[in-house]
Amino acid sequence: MNIRSFLLCLLLVAGTPALKALAEQPIDFATQIMPLLETHCVACHTEDESEGGLILDGYAALMNGGESGPAITPGTPQSSRMLLMAQGKLEPKMPPESDGLNEQELTLLAEWIEQGAKGPAGDVHDPKHATRSATRFPKIATAASATHPATAVAVAADGQRLAIARFQSVTLQTVAGQVLHRWQDFPGKINGLRFGPDGTSLVVATGLTGKFGEAVLLTLNEPQNSDATTRSESASNVFDVPPRRFQGHRDTLYAAELSPDGRWLATAGYDRQILLWDVESGKQIRSLKGHNGAILSLAFSPDGQLLISGSADETIKVWDVESGERFDTLNQPQGEVLAVAFTENGQHILACSADHRFRVWKLMSREVAKTNPLVTTRYIDDAALNAMATMPGGEGVVVVSETGNAKVLRTSNWNVAATLPSCQVTISDVAVASDGKTAFLSLFDGSLIRRDVPSIEESQSPAAVAASHDSVFLDLGDPTVVEEHAVASESASVPQLPRNAIVRGSIDAAEQVDRFGWAAKAGEVWAIDCDALSDQQDAAGRTGSLDPTIRIEDAEGNVVPRVRLQAVRESYFTFRGKNSAQSNDFRLFGWQDMHLDDYLYSGGEVTRLWMHPRGPDSGFDVYPGEGDRWTYFGTSHVTHALGEPAYVVRPLAAGEEPLANGLPVFEIGFQNDDDPMRRAGSNSRLIFTAPADGLYTVAVSDRRFEGQPSYRYELRIRPARPSFSASVSAIEQPLLRGAGREFAVTVERHDGFAGPVVFDCEDLPAGVRSTFPVVVEAGQKTAHGILWLGESSPPLPSEIEPRVVATANARGLKLERNAGTLGKLRSADTSRATPQIVLDEIHSEAADATEIPELLIRQGETVSAVVKLERAKDFNAEVRFGKEKAGRNATHGVYVDNIGLNGLLLLKGMNQRKFFITADPISKPGTRPFYLKAELDGGITTLPVQVTVQSP
């Protein structure tokens, strides 16, 4: 007697209602058998851990059996290996380390096999994972009045149709709102919608959490017919085309993307893998693995060659579609990456994250693995950025947030160009019409909202218009001196001074403020200097006890505003604080999102980032990159504590509305405590451009609010004269054949002059070669050059001191300054080692060559070169080429990269080493001589190579 006959006999004898129900109803695999497998078996028998080759996480896998053959023999329980092992009748007993299935569970499993081991029934589409769609929790009906959230929206390329997703359903409608069709047979939440490139298909990303994921491809090729009734009937026939289902994920899908040519379908979801499908055949081509969290978004490049993925592991990965190779991992985000995209021209990668930030990378890894440099980071809103949509034409991007805000960014500068009216409800997705004039927003309250997108054509801002007018620089002759003039703060009238005056006064009492007025016209540029005076000086040359501070007031006594600074990223000081002079090792939270030349605001002081951290134990250097730090917008130097807030800021144009991103706006007025360039110590320096014709007042006080008769000062209100002074360092070591000696040129800038300065030397002895002319770039302080001897150069004459001259253009004038001499040049024998830079394995013969080898590098790229060392026979020591400043005389933003903790060096016995040069995106195109300096024989250098920075 078989088990089924035996059970039937029991039913007849017992007659219980429960057994009668068991005998009359077939056993359902999804609700009765699969729970047994999940409880006792699935832990050791999954696709990731298939003990004995047996997978038990789905019906199809169970019926496929394992390494020992079929696990189930339908209709024959006594021949089914899995049942026999569970009963302990076949070794090894399963499960091995527990009590296993009880008698009731064994009976249920045996009866199911006896009934033919039938698979799941119903509307589950994935036979492999069908069982996982059935939940063991009770069904709770949704209230009839409830509205399902709108979770995704997409617009067809023709601009006439859009699709909107809600729970288990997708609605296709015209942009005017006419419903064309509705699909309602999806298994669960829909997380993504995308129209095919030609608008004839729609791909849906869906699934059941913890169960399975699938992409559904819907056919949409509606016939063109002018008759509405006929069109509706014809469309119904087309919509009846069965959906194509792509199944293979073990959890719900968050993204499904069709390639631009429609050939590939990429799917990804909670199971942390990307599956690539051939759309025509429906076959899975490959799996892309590497993310450590759910994959939330995908995007193909416009040419279809690359795929990018954004993940909850806070990274974006760049994949080669054809090979499946991972080209790069972008790890700057500090929150889940919720949306990714390429720009329309394929030049940039875009990402929105839960850390409230929008990021842009320059795409470099097109055909091989390369570093894709971060271009910019924008703090968009005080909430997670859920989605984005690029605008047709590539001019802008619409970004939406969890708080219901939508903003339009201009791709030319990545600044916010427009803010759309807030929805006040979380926005789940956004799509932009083909004409770029309308954005469709899907909301969590179930609604679909339209927002008009204003034109973002870049116009000249008020600030740009003002800047287009030449600043007015005056020549007013000799100043007028006003001796011993002091005005108490309570004085009702402010004395008016001549234009171009010197005032000598004193702060006689605590909290006293002296005020002096003068007339200025719009655009005139004035220099306001205030120095402390004293009848005596100490040995260090310090003068007086006054710590002067100045500010410019308008007719109402308010500080004249200079600039408003919009915070675009927030940070704080880590590791240690900073004193008021330090310019190096600024360690900041989230430094990866910061860029060279960014302005940094903290505690009222504005500095500027000059050099990236060069290793794990370093921070930013701020301008000027050496010595005491500079400040900007006339702000004063302050001390910063560990943990003190700091912000990356950008100047707002006159009249520009600040971005509502949850970060502050700082207003900076015309006031100063210390010289921004620290040349005048604690004395005050301020450059003032009059915003309009009128009377202005300079207010002088003590920074500590102290005062006594000895607190004397000299105040100068004079026309600004942008200019510079220059110097050159002497070469003290002898020149060598085949190796260089370095010199430095330095510029001290005055009255706001920021232009480039060219240093040249015309009286070098015969046989001495150089990198002249040497250029100090705009806004920079120093540059370097080298001299060297050719192999056949005659001996140097004695007492030769070549003179160096610096020239620049300022105020339409050519300014020339004597910078000094290079020192008394002399020659010597060859060094114990001669370093050279090698490009493409071609050894430089620059000692006598007429041309210097050239190394090309694009902005945002990293290239390699080789440093070689020709050692003397008895020299085997380690040779160092420096750490963060190993590369010499490169344009600002070009540096030796990946130096590690020990810098660039050649170990004992090592004769060559590859090193890397990176050009930051802010580096200016152009050519400069570049070399390395060895810590050997007083500092010898390689002969130069020309490093040419090119635009992408």
Disulfide bonds with the S-S distance in Angstrom:
none
